[in-house]
Amino acid sequence: MHFSGIRIALEQAHPVETLQLRRLDLDFLLIDASPGGESLEDRIRRAKATSPRMQVAVIDRTLNAPMILGALRAGAEEFIPFPIGDKLHQALGRLAAQVANRDSGNQPTGKVVGFVSAQGGCGATTVACHVAAEFERTRQHRTLLADLDLESGLVGFLMKTSTPFSVLDAARNLDKLDQSYWKGLVSDTMSRLDVLPAPGRRTASDAFTPAQLQGVFRLVRSLYGMAIVDLGRTLNSNVVALLDDLDELYVVTTPSITALFQAKRFIEEALAAGFPRPQLRLVLNGVPERLDFRAEEVEDSLGVPVFAVLSARPEVELAYREGKLLLPSSPLGIQISEMAKKMTGVRQEKPKGLGAWFGLKKAQAGFQSA
């Protein structure tokens, strides 16, 4: 079987012999996990030893977590549950992209960016999810979306993840964490986007040490072109632990006085903790058509420029009620697309009248002197 010039074989009841594997020179081997004479892990190890560059995928009718992790530790790159149709097509698409990258010498850039809400309800999770989806749609490299917001843990819900594992499993198994183990933890909900959700149920023991988080995201940097992290709200312990490992930090705030006050305090605390000012970004979210202040006044008061302005749009709630993200062609989807382009360094023409969005009026000094 061929897929865009890629050589593929399916191994079912009878394992493909070592000599055949060498002769076929496969790019991709599909292994049926049904019980056989040789254990699944031994079959994978033998295949990988025969052709290290060949990728191995396991097909199974169950979601047996120990079996999945065992297969991935043995060297399998993919796990495809039934029904396999769309999932197999997505896996082959990822393989085609990886082969193209391998042949061209194109490697991930390893950028890690964080999104944090100035206070609850500012929408950092919504922005992070949509930016991640935009990167999946427009970028060649794989993207990771990771949820470190242990309070709400909404990323898994919004992105419809299927993995039973969470970011806690990655942190607690740092000694085992390699590329194969990692693939057993994440949910590949889109063709070039992996999602690592927060734990479904939070307990008193659900906490990370700084060393655990740093170890996880240093591996992440080697696996992805872009990693987007939902850091929750305010300057929590997870934000502090990751400050040295973030390339950029996006502070998401609404234009309310209380949110701007919290954003100002967050920025001051992040700077005091040593985070570079040029790497701080301010995102104004949920902006109505008319405001009580100028953008320049926000920038002057908070000490960082406004990176993006996202409108208050009713279609966000409507999309969530239907269990989906916004369409890229929607008004807010277009704004997020422009923001994602700016994040990757694509130059944007500055809109006319940016200093007076929607005919803004002069602010009251409430948050300026706080």
C-alpha positions in Angstrom: 0.0 0.0 0.0 1.2 3.5 -0.8 0.3 7.0 0.6 2.0 9.8 -1.3 5.0 7.7 -2.0 5.2 6.2 1.5 5.7 2.5 1.8 3.3 0.9 4.4 2.6 -2.6 5.6 -0.1 -4.1 7.9 0.9 -6.8 10.3 -2.0 -8.8 11.7 -2.1 -12.5 12.8 1.4 -13.3 11.5 4.3 -10.9 12.3 6.3 -9.7 9.3 9.6 -11.6 9.4 12.8 -9.6 10.0 14.2 -10.4 6.5 11.0 -9.2 4.9 11.1 -5.9 6.9 14.7 -5.3 5.7 13.7 -6.1 2.1 10.6 -3.9 2.1 12.4 -0.9 3.5 9.1 0.5 5.0 8.3 4.0 6.1 5.3 2.9 8.2 4.3 -0.5 9.9 0.7 -1.0 11.2 0.6 -3.7 13.9 -2.7 -5.3 15.1 -2.5 -5.5 18.9 -4.6 -8.7 19.0 -2.8 -11.4 21.0 -0.3 -13.6 19.1 2.6 -15.8 19.7 5.0 -12.9 20.1 4.2 -10.1 22.6 3.2 -6.8 21.2 6.2 -5.0 22.8 8.6 -7.6 21.4 7.1 -7.2 17.9 7.6 -3.4 18.1 11.2 -3.7 19.4 12.1 -6.2 16.6 10.6 -3.9 14.0 12.4 -0.8 15.3 15.7 -2.7 15.6 15.4 -3.8 12.0 14.6 -0.3 10.6 15.1 2.5 13.2 13.7 5.1 10.8 10.5 3.2 10.2 7.5 4.4 12.2 5.3 1.9 14.0 1.6 2.4 14.7 -0.5 0.0 16.9 -4.2 -0.7 16.0 -6.4 -1.8 18.9 -10.1 -2.1 19.8 -9.6 -1.1 23.4 -8.3 1.9 25.3 -6.0 -0.1 27.6 -3.7 2.5 29.2 -0.9 0.1 30.4 -0.9 -1.6 26.9 -0.7 1.9 25.2 2.2 3.0 27.4 4.0 -0.3 27.0 3.7 -0.1 23.2 5.0 3.5 23.2 7.9 2.7 25.5 8.8 -0.1 23.1 9.1 2.4 20.3 5.7 2.8 18.7 5.0 6.3 17.4 1.2 6.1 17.0 -1.7 4.4 18.7 -4.9 4.1 16.5 -8.1 3.0 18.2 -11.2 1.7 16.4 -12.8 2.9 14.2 -9.5 3.6 12.4 -10.7 5.3 9.2 -10.1 9.0 10.0 -7.5 8.4 12.6 -5.4 6.3 10.2 -5.7 9.1 7.6 -4.5 11.7 10.2 -1.6 9.4 11.2 -0.5 9.0 7.6 -0.8 12.8 7.1 1.5 13.3 10.2 3.9 10.7 8.8 4.0 12.4 5.4 4.8 15.8 7.1 7.5 14.2 9.2 9.1 12.4 6.3 9.1 15.7 4.4 10.7 17.5 7.4 13.3 14.7 7.7 14.2 14.8 4.1 14.5 18.6 4.0 16.3 18.9 7.3 13.5 21.1 8.7 13.3 20.9 12.5 11.0 22.4 15.1 11.9 25.8 16.4 11.0 24.9 19.9 9.1 28.1 21.0 7.1 28.0 24.3 4.5 30.7 25.0 2.2 31.1 27.9 -1.3 32.7 28.2 -2.5 33.9 31.6 -5.7 35.7 32.7 -5.3 38.9 34.8 -8.3 37.6 36.8 -11.0 35.0 36.4 -13.2 35.4 33.3 -10.7 37.2 31.1 -10.7 34.4 28.5 -7.0 33.2 28.4 -8.2 29.7 27.8 -10.5 30.7 24.9 -7.7 32.7 23.3 -5.1 29.9 23.8 -7.3 27.3 22.3 -8.2 29.3 19.2 -4.6 30.4 18.7 -3.5 26.8 18.9 -6.1 25.8 16.4 -5.0 28.6 14.1 -1.4 27.4 14.3 -2.5 23.8 13.5 -4.3 25.2 10.4 -1.5 27.4 9.1 1.8 26.1 10.3 3.9 23.1 9.0 5.3 22.1 12.4 3.3 20.3 15.1 1.9 22.4 17.9 1.2 21.5 21.5 -1.6 23.0 23.6 -1.0 22.2 27.3 -3.4 23.0 30.2 -1.8 24.1 33.5 -4.9 25.7 34.8 -5.8 23.3 37.5 -8.7 25.4 38.7 -10.9 25.1 35.6 -9.1 22.6 33.3 -11.3 23.7 30.4 -8.8 23.0 27.6 -9.7 19.3 27.5 -13.4 20.1 27.3 -13.1 22.7 24.5 -10.7 20.7 22.4 -12.6 17.4 23.0 -9.5 15.4 24.1 -9.6 11.6 24.2 -6.5 10.9 26.3 -7.1 9.5 29.8 -3.8 11.2 30.9 -3.0 14.7 31.9 -0.1 17.1 32.4 0.3 15.6 35.9 1.1 12.2 34.4 3.9 13.9 32.5 5.3 15.7 35.5 5.1 12.6 37.8 6.8 10.3 35.3 9.7 12.6 34.4 12.2 9.8 34.8 10.5 7.9 32.0 9.6 10.8 29.8 11.0 10.5 26.3 9.4 10.9 22.9 7.8 7.5 22.9 6.3 7.8 26.4 5.1 11.3 25.5 3.1 10.2 22.6 1.1 7.9 24.9 0.1 10.9 27.0 -1.1 13.5 24.5 -4.4 13.6 22.5 -3.9 14.3 18.8 -7.3 15.9 18.3 -6.2 17.6 15.1 -3.7 16.5 12.4 -0.8 18.8 13.6 -2.0 19.6 17.1 -1.4 17.6 20.3 -3.3 18.5 23.5 -2.2 17.7 27.0 -5.2 18.5 29.3 -5.3 19.2 33.0 -6.5 16.4 35.3 -10.2 15.8 35.2 -10.5 15.7 39.0 -8.4 17.9 41.2 -7.1 16.6 44.6 -4.9 18.1 47.3 -1.9 16.2 45.8 -2.3 17.7 42.3 0.7 20.0 42.4 3.9 20.3 40.4 7.4 21.0 41.7 9.3 23.6 39.6 11.8 21.0 38.6 9.0 18.7 37.3 7.5 21.5 35.1 10.8 22.6 33.8 11.8 19.1 32.9 8.5 18.6 31.0 8.7 21.7 29.0 12.4 21.3 28.1 11.3 18.0 26.5 8.4 19.8 24.8 10.7 22.4 23.3 12.5 19.6 21.5 9.3 18.0 20.1 7.3 20.9 18.8 7.6 24.0 16.7 5.3 25.8 19.0 4.0 25.0 22.5 1.0 27.0 23.9 0.4 26.8 27.6 -2.7 27.9 29.4 -1.3 29.1 32.8 -4.6 29.9 34.5 -4.9 33.2 36.3 -2.7 35.6 38.2 1.0 34.9 39.2 0.4 31.4 40.5 3.1 28.9 41.4 3.0 27.3 37.9 3.6 30.6 36.2 6.6 31.3 38.5 8.1 27.9 37.9 7.9 28.3 34.1 9.0 32.0 33.8 12.6 31.0 32.8 11.3 28.6 30.2 8.8 30.9 28.4 9.8 32.7 25.3 6.7 35.0 25.5 4.0 35.6 28.1 0.6 36.9 27.0 -1.4 38.6 29.7 -5.1 38.5 28.8 -7.4 41.1 30.3 -10.8 42.6 29.7 -11.2 46.4 29.7 -12.8 46.5 33.1 -11.2 48.6 35.8 -10.7 45.6 38.1 -9.2 43.4 35.4 -6.8 46.2 34.3 -5.7 46.7 37.9 -5.0 43.0 38.3 -3.1 43.0 34.9 -1.0 45.9 36.1 -0.2 44.1 39.4 0.7 40.8 37.5 3.0 42.7 35.1 4.8 44.4 38.0 5.2 41.0 39.8 6.4 39.2 36.7 9.0 41.9 36.0 10.1 41.8 39.7 10.6 38.0 39.3 13.0 38.6 36.4 10.8 38.1 33.3 12.0 40.4 30.5 9.7 43.3 29.7 10.1 42.9 25.9 8.7 39.4 26.1 5.5 40.4 27.9 2.4 40.9 25.7 -0.9 42.4 26.6 -4.1 41.1 25.0 -7.3 43.1 25.4 -10.2 40.6 25.2 -13.9 41.1 25.1 -13.7 44.7 23.9 -17.1 46.3 23.3 -17.6 48.7 20.4 -17.2 51.7 22.7 -14.7 52.0 25.6 -14.0 54.6 28.2 -10.3 54.9 27.6 -7.6 55.1 24.9 -5.3 52.2 24.1 -2.3 54.4 24.6 -3.4 55.1 28.2 -3.6 51.4 28.9 -0.1 50.9 27.5 1.3 53.9 29.5 -0.3 52.7 32.7 0.6 49.0 32.5 4.0 49.5 31.0 3.7 47.1 28.0 2.2 47.7 24.6 -1.2 46.3 23.6 -0.4 43.3 21.4 -3.9 42.5 20.2 -7.5 43.6 20.6 -10.2 41.0 20.5 -13.8 42.0 20.2 -16.7 41.0 22.5 -18.6 38.6 20.2 -21.7 36.6 21.0 -20.6 33.8 18.6 -18.1 32.5 21.1 -20.8 31.3 23.5 -22.9 30.1 20.6 -20.0 28.0 19.3 -19.3 26.5 22.7 -23.0 25.5 23.0 -22.6 23.6 19.8 -19.5 21.9 21.1 -17.0 23.5 18.6 -14.5 26.3 18.2 -15.2 29.5 16.2 -14.9 29.4 12.5 -11.7 31.1 11.2 -13.9 33.1 8.9 -16.0 34.6 11.8 -15.2 38.2 12.8 -13.4 37.1 16.0 -11.8 34.2 14.2 -10.2 36.7 11.8 -8.9 38.8 14.6 -7.3 35.7 16.3 -5.8 34.7 12.9 -4.2 38.1 12.7 -2.9 37.8 16.2 -1.4 34.3 15.4 0.3 35.8 12.3 1.8 38.5 14.5 3.0 35.9 17.0 5.0 34.2 14.3 6.6 37.4 13.1 4.5 38.1 10.1 4.5 41.8 9.6 1.1 43.5 9.8 0.1 46.9 8.5 -0.9 49.0 11.4 -4.6 49.9 11.1 -5.4 53.6 10.8 -6.7 55.2 13.9 -5.3 52.4 16.2 -4.8 55.0 18.9 -8.5 55.6 19.1 -10.3 52.3 18.7 -14.0 52.7 18.3 -13.9 56.4 19.2 -12.5 55.9 22.7 -12.9 58.5 25.4 -10.5 59.6 28.0 -10.3 57.2 31.0 -11.0 57.7 34.6 -7.8 57.3 36.6 -9.1 54.3 38.6 -6.6 51.7 37.5 -3.7 54.1 36.6 -2.8 55.0 40.2 -3.6 51.6 41.7 
